Amino acid sequence: MPNIKSAIRKVKRAKKQSIVNKFRKNRYKKALKKIEKLIEKKDSKEAKKYFSVFQSELMKVAKTGVIKKKNLSRKISKISKKIKNINN
């Protein structure tokens, strides 16, 4: 445990932030799993409807820096291709 006041505050802040980051990462994972389920079911209407929500959810996570923006844009790109190929 740190002795200096600023270090003590830093530890508290890090704990709080790690909890927030876990929450954000869970939201990201849940959104990813939901869209993957819709793609597996080959439910193109529902997948297209949920895709905009999915994108905004991922960009919220990327904005905070929990997961990098380029990583998420690659994921979004791959999933949009999968949604397009559902009907084929």
C-alpha positions as CSV (number, residue, x, y, z in Angstrom):
1,M,0.0,0.0,0.0
2,P,1.4,3.4,-0.9
3,N,2.3,6.0,1.8
4,I,2.1,9.1,-0.3
5,K,-1.3,10.8,-0.5
6,S,-1.3,11.2,-4.3
7,A,-0.3,7.6,-4.8
8,I,-3.1,6.5,-2.5
9,R,-5.6,8.5,-4.6
10,K,-4.1,7.0,-7.8
11,V,-4.7,3.5,-6.5
12,K,-8.3,4.3,-5.6
13,R,-8.9,5.8,-9.1
14,A,-7.3,2.8,-10.8
15,K,-9.7,0.5,-9.0
16,K,-12.7,2.5,-10.0
17,Q,-11.5,2.8,-13.6
18,S,-10.8,-0.9,-13.8
19,I,-14.4,-1.6,-12.8
20,V,-15.7,0.8,-15.4
21,N,-13.4,-0.8,-18.1
22,K,-14.7,-4.3,-17.2
23,F,-18.3,-3.0,-17.6
24,R,-17.5,-1.5,-21.0
25,K,-15.6,-4.6,-22.2
26,N,-18.6,-6.8,-21.1
27,R,-21.0,-4.5,-23.1
28,Y,-18.7,-5.0,-26.1
29,K,-18.6,-8.8,-25.7
30,K,-22.4,-9.1,-25.3
31,A,-23.0,-7.0,-28.4
32,L,-20.5,-9.2,-30.4
33,K,-22.2,-12.4,-29.2
34,K,-25.6,-11.1,-30.0
35,I,-24.7,-10.2,-33.6
36,E,-22.9,-13.5,-34.0
37,K,-26.0,-15.4,-32.9
38,L,-28.2,-13.5,-35.4
39,I,-25.7,-14.3,-38.2
40,E,-25.7,-18.0,-37.2
41,K,-29.5,-18.0,-37.3
42,K,-29.3,-16.4,-40.7
43,D,-31.8,-13.8,-39.6
44,S,-30.8,-11.1,-42.0
45,K,-33.6,-8.6,-41.1
46,E,-32.9,-8.8,-37.4
47,A,-29.1,-8.7,-38.0
48,K,-29.5,-5.5,-40.2
49,K,-31.7,-3.9,-37.6
50,Y,-29.3,-4.6,-34.8
51,F,-26.2,-3.7,-36.8
52,S,-26.6,0.0,-36.2
53,V,-27.0,-0.5,-32.5
54,F,-24.0,-2.8,-32.6
55,Q,-21.9,-0.3,-34.3
56,S,-22.7,2.5,-31.9
57,E,-22.1,0.2,-28.9
58,L,-18.6,-0.7,-30.3
59,M,-17.7,2.9,-31.1
60,K,-18.7,4.0,-27.5
61,V,-16.2,1.4,-26.2
62,A,-13.5,2.6,-28.8
63,K,-14.0,6.2,-27.8
64,T,-13.0,5.4,-24.2
65,G,-9.9,3.5,-25.3
66,V,-10.8,0.2,-23.7
67,I,-10.4,-1.5,-27.1
68,K,-8.6,0.2,-30.0
69,K,-10.6,1.9,-32.7
70,K,-8.8,0.2,-35.6
71,N,-9.5,-3.2,-34.0
72,L,-13.2,-2.5,-33.7
73,S,-13.4,-1.1,-37.2
74,R,-12.0,-4.4,-38.5
75,K,-14.6,-6.3,-36.5
76,I,-17.4,-4.1,-37.8
77,S,-16.1,-4.6,-41.4
78,K,-16.0,-8.4,-41.0
79,I,-19.5,-8.6,-39.5
80,S,-21.0,-6.3,-42.2
81,K,-19.5,-8.7,-44.8
82,K,-21.0,-11.7,-43.0
83,I,-24.4,-9.9,-42.9
84,K,-24.3,-9.2,-46.6
85,N,-23.4,-12.9,-47.3
86,I,-26.3,-14.3,-45.3
87,N,-28.7,-14.3,-48.3
88,N,-26.1,-15.8,-50.7
